[in-house]
Amino acid sequence: MNLTKTITADIQHAAATAFGDAHANIDPILKPSSNPKFGDLQANLAMALAKQLNQPPHKVAEQLTANLNAPWAQAIDIAGPGFINITLTPDAVAAALTTLRDDPHLAVTQRPHDPVVIDYSAPNVAKEMHVGHLRSTVIGDALARMLTFAGRNVIRQNHLGDWGTQFGMLIENLIDAEKTSDNPNATAAGVAELNTFYKQAKERFDAEPDFANRARQRVVALQAGDPDTLDRWQQLIDLSKTYFANVYDRLDVLLTEDDIHAESFYNDQLANTLDRFDQAGQLKESQGATVIYPDGFTDRDDNPMPMIVRKSDGGFLYATTDLAAALYRIENIRAKQIVYVTDSRQSAHFAMLFQALKQANLIPDHTQLDHVSFGTVLGPDRKPFKSRSGETIKLIDLIDEAQQRAADAVATKNPDLTPEQRNEVATVVGVGALKYADLSNDRIKDYVFDWDRMLALEGNTAPYLIYSYVRIQSIFRKGNINPVSLKDAPITITEADEKSLALHLLRFPETFDGSLDALEPHRLCTYAYELAARFHRFFEHCPVLKAPDEQTKTSRLALCHLTAHTLKTTLNLLGINTVEQM
């Protein structure tokens, strides 16, 4: 049984009995009690009912509890103006834990298997990924995992920036590099540093008029489909894809080459997309450009704010591609939800994009569009995080440093590990720390990047949570116990710390649902941290291997096993792995 749903249904039935069916669906607003002496849960519905019934809240609470059949309650008290405090019976808690344990999804209600598109990461071709790509990549990946866990049909989309005027200078620079190479067959695969290659092309574009002119002509050739130009363009893309795949593998995210739907994919759909908006009466002209005026958007002078979709020279823009991509996802993929994970600086762009689609009647009623925005990674000076030399930090360098710092810490803490074990722990802990430091912060806020804090073995960090999992596994190793043997072991609740841990385990489904509905992974991080903290309190006060009798020992081992499983599941949903020893 899902205990929260059972309690909610019983309270609603009591409300209907006491006050009539019109009040049967009122939300009891069940919250964990902040103080154990007030019970385990608090129902806060008397206030809302009192307004509807025009009665004092305390009297409403009395009538409601008088009609409440509550076999799951050990005690029910009314406090203050009408708060209903509930103390659950140990048997009800134990029964709910058994249900949770037996469900492969830990009692999370499975949602319809409708397609949901999640657009995240989206780096630019021929540029190295940097610290600015970290948040979109790890937040998007966590949400993709959570949506899959909830039963949705998740379609990941990596909207690579692989088209535009910059490719004229890149291709021309590539051609010149091949001419001066000792190897006449040199291709883009010989470009060792993507950023260096890009910067070199940009410097030449700005300083060499002849090169700049050739670059502009090359853009025209690319857009016209010139075979040789397209071949060089593809070389740059293939090199970039190989590089991106390596970063994603190191960061342990789900994105693969099959998930790439780059800007160029929508090129042949752009003109038709604008025709659709023209037919809907949405296209206007402004200073020679074609624009859409999304309702509700104005500039500082209160003039309607345009979204430019075609330049005066006929060229299309970023917004045009996004409109085409949205229509493709709605009409070809038939997505019921589209989630865009980009930084908060693009919030206005996506708000205008969604409104443009809405006012053109191109969003079906059953399709939901969400922009998951996030803040900036800051350095100690509270400015965007950069290297000491002032350069933007490469993401691959950040991963390398995270693993090296973790390796140094592991070598100090446990020198008995084999080199293979040490490398595994360093990889899991280093990458986990990097991702968790990002995910554990409210995504909309900026956060300060701090190596010492993210790699600490205490506090709300990945190393602490991974260590907590390892500590549980060490109990089984020390007792020579196979955790699988505890799958059906009965659980009994007798001690306060057992109940505290059990109640938090039972909150996993509602915490997960709230985190997914809000598209906020940090809620799962907070849950995992509190779960680990409650486990440590339980472990300190409730002997496991030295329990007073075999029945209690087996029950506590089963509770440990469920805690480890829930903790590992939560970390995996965040894209963070675990190890058995560290």
Disulfide bonds with the S-S distance in Angstrom:
none
